[in-house]
Amino acid sequence: MNKTQGSSGINAEYGDYNDVTNLKGLYDNVLISGVSSERNIRDLAFEDVRGTYKDANYKARIPYPKQCLDSIDAAFYLYGRNDKSDHDAIYLISHGYTWRYSATNHAMIRGYPKRTAEVFPGATGEIDAAFDTGVRLYLIINKVVRIYEYQNMYKRFDFVKKTSLKEHFLGISDGKIRSAFNHYKKEECVTNKEICVKTTLIVSSVNPKHYEVNWKRKGAKAGKPKLGIPENILGQAYERDDFHAAFEYTFTPKNGTEKRSEVMMFDRGWVCKTREFYPVNEDANVNRTGWNIVHLLFKISGWCLAGAGS
């Protein structure tokens, strides 16, 4: 049975009927008191969910979606698999839901948001970090690494395998991975022996800490992680909460000068900022201050405009 909400693309196939209450809090047009829902939800009769209650033995699989979204759990930049940058996309993940945007203009892709487990089969719970090497996508969930391949023709992610953080990235056994992003050098990648991608894995710890992983075979084979120097990422120290989530992208200044690598950083609440990274031009970030409001850059339904929830 196809249970898809017609206008915003919410697909209920991967959820419980008990999710309807939370969906109403997140998207008021799904179910409105006193209004028939057939116009909004196809093939799901309102009587099937009216009066639904949780019995004594009900146990929620995940405590999502929240009725109030106030932070980004994970983010990543997806590189188009046909070498066309206009097919690149940005993914934001928050409290069991995923948004996809055009990397060109930040416009939300039609059909989103979707349940995270619908976009990435089997990925339930809070996503700690995500990154794309240009060959495979990696999701890190509580020290578990789930690996996916992106099918460009169908615009979907196929599950490949599950492994542990310690097993896949030898040498990382301390702390929880908070976020991840790449320094991607696709245009410089010619042979399988070259290092074409470097992934930065930010560790959740009291003091700033991260690992760097170099990839060969054009992003298919990971090298041994090495502990990085915090000041090397941005050319200056970063704060503990700066990298709650992050993704990288290529930025071209308005004056038409050479392209440079920038990283979008989300803090533990509702703000984000961009900074130049790896390699950082001298004093590039010294005069760059302040944060941007997440919902002003990315259209996110259900965002808490008043809260700074951390």
C-alpha positions as CSV (number, residue, x, y, z in Angstrom):
1,M,0.0,0.0,0.0
2,N,1.4,3.3,-1.0
3,K,0.9,5.7,1.9
4,T,2.5,8.9,0.6
5,Q,1.4,12.4,1.5
6,G,0.7,14.2,-1.7
7,S,2.1,17.7,-1.3
8,S,5.2,17.5,0.8
9,G,6.5,14.0,-0.1
10,I,6.3,12.5,3.4
11,N,6.3,8.7,2.9
12,A,4.7,6.8,5.8
13,E,5.6,3.4,4.4
14,Y,8.6,3.1,6.8
15,G,6.7,4.4,9.9
16,D,4.0,3.3,12.3
17,Y,0.5,4.6,12.4
18,N,1.5,6.0,15.8
19,D,3.8,8.4,13.9
20,V,0.8,10.3,12.7
21,T,0.5,12.3,15.9
22,N,4.1,13.5,15.6
23,L,3.7,14.2,11.9
24,K,0.7,16.4,12.7
25,G,2.9,18.4,15.0
26,L,5.6,18.7,12.4
27,Y,3.5,19.3,9.3
28,D,0.1,20.8,10.1
29,N,-1.3,20.1,6.7
30,V,-1.1,16.3,7.1
31,L,-4.0,16.0,9.6
32,I,-6.1,19.0,10.5
33,S,-8.8,18.6,13.1
34,G,-12.3,18.5,11.5
35,V,-10.9,18.3,8.0
36,S,-10.9,15.1,5.9
37,S,-7.4,14.0,5.1
38,E,-8.0,12.1,1.9
39,R,-6.9,15.2,-0.1
40,N,-3.5,15.1,1.7
41,I,-2.7,11.4,2.2
42,R,-3.3,9.1,-0.7
43,D,-4.6,5.5,-0.1
44,L,-4.6,6.0,3.7
45,A,-8.1,6.4,5.0
46,F,-8.5,8.9,7.9
47,E,-10.6,6.3,9.8
48,D,-7.5,4.0,9.8
49,V,-5.6,6.4,12.0
50,R,-8.4,8.3,13.9
51,G,-8.2,7.5,17.6
52,T,-5.0,5.5,17.3
53,Y,-3.5,4.9,20.7
54,K,-0.5,3.2,22.2
55,D,-1.3,0.0,24.0
56,A,0.7,-1.2,27.1
57,N,3.1,-3.3,25.0
58,Y,3.9,-0.6,22.4
59,K,7.6,0.2,22.2
60,A,8.7,2.9,19.8
61,R,11.5,1.9,17.5
62,I,13.0,5.4,17.6
63,P,11.7,8.5,19.4
64,Y,11.3,10.5,16.2
65,P,10.2,12.7,14.7
66,K,10.4,15.5,17.2
67,Q,7.7,18.0,17.0
68,C,10.3,20.8,17.2
69,L,13.5,20.6,15.2
70,D,16.3,22.6,16.7
71,S,19.6,21.2,15.4
72,I,21.3,19.4,12.5
73,D,22.5,15.9,13.5
74,A,24.6,15.3,10.3
75,A,25.3,16.7,6.9
76,F,27.2,15.8,3.8
77,Y,27.9,16.9,0.2
78,L,27.0,14.3,-2.4
79,Y,29.2,14.3,-5.6
80,G,27.3,13.6,-8.8
81,R,28.5,10.2,-10.2
82,N,28.5,11.5,-13.8
83,D,31.2,14.1,-13.3
84,K,28.6,16.9,-13.7
85,S,28.6,19.4,-10.8
86,D,25.0,20.4,-11.4
87,H,24.1,16.9,-10.1
88,D,25.8,17.5,-6.8
89,A,23.5,17.7,-3.7
90,I,23.6,18.7,-0.1
91,Y,21.9,16.5,2.5
92,L,20.9,17.6,6.0
93,I,19.7,15.1,8.6
94,S,17.8,15.9,11.7
95,H,15.8,13.8,14.2
96,G,15.0,10.9,11.8
97,Y,14.3,13.0,8.7
98,T,16.5,13.9,5.7
99,W,16.4,17.0,3.5
100,R,18.1,17.1,0.0
101,Y,19.0,20.3,-1.7
102,S,20.6,21.4,-5.0
103,A,24.2,22.2,-4.3
104,T,23.9,25.0,-6.9
105,N,21.2,27.2,-5.3
106,H,20.2,25.4,-2.1
107,A,16.7,24.7,-3.5
108,M,15.0,21.7,-1.8
109,I,14.6,18.7,-4.1
110,R,11.0,17.8,-4.8
111,G,9.8,14.9,-2.6
112,Y,11.8,15.9,0.4
113,P,11.9,15.7,3.4
114,K,11.8,11.9,3.8
115,R,12.4,9.6,6.7
116,T,16.1,8.9,7.0
117,A,15.5,5.1,7.0
118,E,13.7,5.6,3.7
119,V,16.6,7.4,2.1
120,F,19.3,5.2,3.6
121,P,17.7,1.7,4.1
122,G,18.3,0.4,7.6
123,A,19.7,3.6,9.1
124,T,17.6,4.1,12.2
125,G,18.4,6.2,15.2
126,E,20.5,9.4,15.4
127,I,23.1,9.8,12.7
128,D,26.4,11.0,14.2
129,A,28.2,11.8,11.0
130,A,28.1,11.3,7.2
131,F,30.4,11.8,4.3
132,D,30.7,10.9,0.6
133,T,34.1,9.9,-0.9
134,G,32.7,10.1,-4.5
135,V,32.6,6.3,-4.6
136,R,30.6,5.4,-1.5
137,L,28.6,7.1,1.2
138,Y,29.5,6.5,4.9
139,L,27.0,6.9,7.8
140,I,28.4,6.6,11.3
141,I,25.8,5.7,14.0
142,N,27.1,5.1,17.5
143,K,30.4,3.6,16.4
144,V,28.7,1.5,13.6
145,V,29.7,2.3,10.0
146,R,27.0,1.8,7.4
147,I,28.2,1.9,3.8
148,Y,26.1,2.8,0.7
149,E,26.5,3.2,-3.0
150,Y,24.6,5.9,-4.8
151,Q,22.8,5.0,-8.0
152,N,22.8,8.1,-10.1
153,M,20.2,6.9,-12.5
154,Y,17.6,6.2,-9.8
155,K,18.9,8.8,-7.3
156,R,18.9,6.3,-4.5
157,F,21.3,4.8,-2.0
158,D,21.8,1.0,-2.0
159,F,23.1,-0.6,1.2
160,V,26.5,-2.4,0.8
161,K,27.6,-3.5,4.3
162,K,27.8,-2.7,8.0
163,T,31.0,-2.6,10.0
164,S,32.4,-1.1,13.1
165,L,34.3,2.2,13.4
166,K,37.3,0.5,15.0
167,E,37.4,-2.2,12.2
168,H,37.0,0.1,9.2
169,F,39.1,3.0,10.4
170,L,42.0,1.3,12.2
171,G,43.3,3.3,15.1
172,I,40.0,5.1,16.0
173,S,38.8,3.6,19.3
174,D,38.3,6.6,21.5
175,G,35.3,8.9,21.8
176,K,32.2,9.3,19.6
177,I,32.5,10.7,16.1
178,R,30.6,14.0,16.1
179,S,30.9,15.0,12.4
180,A,32.9,14.4,9.2
181,F,33.7,16.2,6.0
182,N,36.1,15.9,3.1
183,H,38.8,17.7,1.3
184,Y,38.0,16.4,-2.2
185,K,40.4,16.7,-5.1
186,K,38.5,15.0,-8.0
187,E,40.1,17.1,-10.7
188,E,43.6,16.1,-9.6
189,C,42.8,12.4,-9.4
190,V,44.3,10.4,-12.3
191,T,45.6,7.1,-10.9
192,N,44.3,4.7,-8.2
193,K,47.5,5.2,-6.3
194,E,47.0,8.9,-5.8
195,I,45.4,10.3,-2.6
196,C,42.3,11.9,-4.0
197,V,40.2,12.4,-0.9
198,K,41.0,13.3,2.7
199,T,38.2,12.8,5.3
200,T,38.3,14.7,8.6
201,L,36.5,12.9,11.5
202,I,35.7,15.2,14.4
203,V,35.7,13.4,17.7
204,S,33.3,14.3,20.5
205,S,35.6,15.2,23.4
206,V,36.2,17.9,25.9
207,N,39.1,19.3,23.9
208,P,39.0,19.7,20.1
209,K,40.2,16.5,18.5
210,H,40.0,15.0,15.0
211,Y,41.5,12.3,12.8
212,E,42.4,12.5,9.1
213,V,41.9,9.6,6.7
214,N,43.5,9.6,3.3
215,W,41.8,7.6,0.5
216,K,43.3,6.0,-2.6
217,R,41.6,4.2,-5.6
218,K,39.8,7.5,-6.2
219,G,38.0,7.4,-2.9
220,A,37.5,3.6,-2.6
221,K,40.3,2.6,-0.2
222,A,40.9,4.1,3.2
223,G,44.4,4.6,4.7
224,K,45.2,4.4,8.4
225,P,43.7,7.4,10.3
226,K,46.2,9.9,11.8
227,L,45.5,12.3,14.7
228,G,45.3,15.8,13.3
229,I,46.3,19.2,14.6
230,P,43.2,21.3,15.4
231,E,44.6,24.6,14.1
232,N,45.4,23.0,10.7
233,I,41.7,22.7,9.7
234,L,40.8,26.4,9.6
235,G,44.2,27.9,10.2
236,Q,43.1,28.8,13.8
237,A,41.6,27.0,16.8
238,Y,38.0,25.9,16.6
239,E,35.5,25.8,19.5
240,R,34.2,22.5,21.0
241,D,30.7,23.0,19.5
242,D,31.7,24.3,16.1
243,F,31.6,20.9,14.3
244,H,28.3,19.3,15.5
245,A,27.7,18.7,11.8
246,A,29.6,19.8,8.7
247,F,29.9,19.5,4.9
248,E,32.5,20.7,2.4
249,Y,32.0,22.6,-0.8
250,T,33.9,24.6,-3.4
251,F,33.5,28.3,-3.3
252,T,34.3,30.8,-6.0
253,P,34.6,34.5,-4.8
254,K,32.5,37.1,-6.6
255,N,35.7,38.7,-7.9
256,G,36.3,35.5,-10.0
257,T,39.5,34.5,-8.3
258,E,40.6,30.9,-7.9
259,K,38.2,28.5,-6.3
260,R,38.7,27.6,-2.7
261,S,37.5,24.9,-0.3
262,E,35.1,26.0,2.3
263,V,33.3,24.0,5.1
264,M,29.8,24.7,6.4
265,M,29.8,24.1,10.1
266,F,26.6,23.6,12.2
267,D,26.8,24.1,16.0
268,R,24.7,22.2,18.5
269,G,21.8,24.5,18.0
270,W,20.3,26.6,15.3
271,V,23.2,28.4,13.7
272,C,25.9,27.7,11.1
273,K,28.9,29.4,9.5
274,T,31.3,28.9,6.6
275,R,35.1,29.0,6.7
276,E,38.0,28.3,4.4
277,F,39.8,25.1,5.2
278,Y,42.6,22.7,4.0
279,P,44.8,24.5,2.8
280,V,44.0,27.8,4.4
281,N,45.3,31.0,2.8
282,E,47.2,33.2,5.3
283,D,44.7,35.1,7.5
284,A,41.8,33.9,5.4
285,N,39.5,33.5,8.4
286,V,40.8,36.1,10.7
287,N,38.1,38.7,9.9
288,R,35.3,36.3,9.3
289,T,33.0,36.4,12.3
290,G,29.4,35.6,13.2
291,W,27.0,32.8,12.5
292,N,24.1,32.4,10.1
293,I,20.6,31.2,11.0
294,V,20.1,27.6,9.6
295,H,16.4,28.0,8.5
296,L,17.3,31.2,6.6
297,L,19.8,29.3,4.4
298,F,17.8,26.0,4.2
299,K,14.1,25.6,4.1
300,I,13.3,23.2,6.9
301,S,9.7,22.5,7.9
302,G,9.1,22.3,11.6
303,W,12.2,24.3,12.6
304,C,12.0,26.0,16.0
305,L,12.4,29.7,15.2
306,A,12.5,30.8,18.8
307,G,14.7,28.2,20.4
308,A,18.5,28.0,20.4
309,G,18.2,24.3,21.5
310,S,21.6,22.8,22.2
